[in-house]
Structures are given as structure tokens and as C-alpha cells.
Amino acid sequence: MNRNYYILTAIMFFLALGTLFIHERKVPPEISPGELLWDVLQPTRFVSTDEVAKRLIEKDPSLLLVDVRPASEYNKFTLPNAVNVPIDSLLTPAGQSYFGNPGMKVVLFSNDAILANQAWVLLKRMDFKNNYVMKGGLNEWMKTIIQPKMPPQTAPETAFERYDFRKAAHLYFTGAGIAKAGKSASKMKVVFKKRKKAVVAAGGC
Amino acid sequence: MHVHELNPKKTLWVLILFLIVIIIGFITMKKPLLNYQLSLQQTTKILNDTSNNYFYPYQLVNVLDHENKNVVLIDLRNKYAYGLGHIPGAKSISSFSLTQKENINLLKKYKKNGITVVLYADNQLDADGPWLFFRQIGFCNIKILLGGYDYYKAHKNNLAQTKEDNSYLKGFPRFDYAKVARSKTGTFSASQKTRKPVIFHRRKKVTVAAGGC
């Protein structure tokens, strides 16, 4: 047999041997840095507190609120039905189970939008879609929904309509809407007692 | 017997050509301009490093007085906004042109020379995304200006005094949420204890009705 066949076989053998050193990538799938920057520059990820309040009042089943603050802050106060995924837990399987579910829209929030925005960037890098950031966070929530201010008399009609909505939302959320983490609103039980007839009716018309 | 076994030189040439093609392929393989230098775990850790991430408004005083020449300010807003007003000495590189090759090379040059790059936009949130992006691709010399241009514009005549101010700081609750969101109208709140069931008692007739119409 030709000597060159041996050489060719040896080269192929070494190339095949090289495949043994290719390790399986254990890192989660990531989008390219260029794609990430492009997405980061789009303002479409921000939703207003009004929009979140509206969805909550409508009990939108496709909405999931995620509080990215530390558990100590979450336990003091959070929005109705919000789950707590602190930013350190975003990389754990338990934390990631809330994201990327088909048909679900996840709104991230924190005290303001900074921490929630950073969580969004990390999730975007991991290619999780349908995540949004509540602009202004809980501070803005308090300003606009819990303590709405009447617009000046010269404000356009839409500002008054928004104010009316906020007043209604204020009543909703300071009533049965706001729930402490871990506790659910329980309805009052009304017990009716039947009137007993004491004696046989006597007299009357 | 194969035909090329009659001509061993021909086989050798094919073999050499094969190797040359592979080597040229490796040499000319295009490297991507940007690569993640920090893993996701490392990125979550740097988010807590407040000393290395932020540039405070009062620190601008030294930059504007040309005392600190190791700082370069980059205005991420569009050219129009930059033209209307900007921090003196700031370079205009709008967010959408950040990843152009010449801009990346400029940032690499700053990093090599140990120059701190401070990004700013109208507010902190607008510059937060680009800042976190650059940290992930390895630009550890990039900081973000707290308060952004809006805060600078409002306090440009008294920047040194802003050291005591904390209105530009983000990430803190500005309200006692639980207290503010508590019901003031007496309506039911889940945070309150569950009320006892309401029992209606009817007044009993003491005696047989007497009289009537």
C-alpha cells in the first residue's frame, strides 16, 4: 500500500482524536453581545404602573409579577400575587422556572426601575423572552396609584381620565388588592341565623 | 490498485493542499468584535460593587476643573440632545453607534491607558443598559454617572454641595410601602387580621302581640 495512505490515515486519526477534547458547553444558551446591545437600547420593555394596575384589576391570567428585591424587602411589602426572585437567584433553576413560559408576560419590578432593568438585561442575555420592566418601580407605584395627584386645571382631558382611573385603582389596591407576601385575602364569613317563632301568632288584622 | 497509487506524488500534493486549506481557514477566521468577558455569575456579583460602578455628580467638579485628566465623559444621547446642551468636555457617542468599530477601538484605547470612562444619558436608567452591557464585554473601566444629565443640569452651579444630597440615588424605597398602601377608608385589607364573622341577632318579641289595627 502507498506510504501516503499511512500519512493520510495518521492525520485523520489525530483530527478525530481532537474531538475527544471538545467539552460539552454547560453554560446556558446566550445571545450574541451585538444582539444584546440592540435589545437593551429598545424602550419597548418598559411598562407603566397604570398598565400594570389595569392588568391586575382585570385579573389578567397571563400576567406574572416578579419582585427582584431581596426577600427581606419582599416580606414587608409587595404587589398582589407577585413572586420573589432576587437577582442572585436568577441563575438558579428554581428562579428561571418563572421565565420563558409560553403565553406568560413577566413584569419585573424593584424599588425603582434600576435593579429590575439589570435583571432584565441578564434574562435577555439568557434569551428569555416576554419580560418587561415596570418603569419607576414601587416608588412610582406609590406616587401614581396609591397617592395619585390631581392634574392642574389646564391639563388635557386624558390627564383627568388617567387621574380618574388612578383614584379607582387606589380604592381597589388599598382595599382588597394589596396583599402581604405569603398571606392571601380571606373573605369575611357572614352567618345568618333564622328567626325563631317564639309563640303562635295571636292578634293582628 | 487505484490509479493514484501509480502516481504517489499526486496524492502527496493533494494532501499538502488539504493541509494548506485548513491552515488558511484557521488564520483568516474572523474573530467577533465583541465577546462576553464576564460570566452571568460574575455579572451578578459586580452589580453589588457600588464603589466601582458609579460616578457621583460631585466628582464632576475635578473633571470640569481639568484636575482629573483620567476621566472621559461620554454622552449617550442623540446628537440633537447633545447639541442642546451637554456636560463640558463630554464626547458624543450615541447609544446606537456604540458598537461601531472605531468607537470600540477608542474604548479599548482608554482601557489600555487606564482612563475611566463615564457614561451618561438624561437619567441613570437610560445609561444603565449600555453600562451593564460594556461591563459584561470586559470594559471594567466604565462607570455610570448617577443622576444623569438632568441632575447635572439642575445642579451645575453647586455640584460640590451635592455630596450631601441623596435625591439622585436609586434603589431605595422612598416610602414606607406597607404604611402608605394601608387602607385609610376602613375597607378590608389582607394585611389586617381577619375579622370575626358578623352574627345578626333579631330582637325577640317579648309578649304576644296585642291590639293591632
Interface residues (C-beta under 8 A of the other chain):
Chain A: M1 N2 R3 N4 Y5 I7 L8 I11 V27 P28 E30 S32 P33 G34 L36 L37 V40 L41 E73 K76 F77 I87 D88 L90 L91 S110 N111 D112 A113 I114 L115 N117 Q118 V121 L122 R125 M126 L138 N139 M142 I146 Q147 L171 F173 T174 G175 A176 I178 A179 K180 K183 S184 A185 S186 M188 K189 V190 V191 F192 K193 R195 K196 A198 V199 A201 A202 G203 G204 C205
Chain B: H4 E5 P8 T11 L12 L15 L19 P32 L33 L34 N35 Y36 S39 L40 Q41 T43 T44 L47 S95 F96 L98 T99 Q124 L125 D128 G129 P130 L132 F133 Q136 I137 K170 G171 F172 P173 R174 F175 Y177 A178 V180 A181 R182 S183 K184 T185 T187 F188 S189 A190 S191 T194 R195 P197 V198 I199 F200 H201 R202 K204 K205 V208 A209 A210 G211 G212 C213
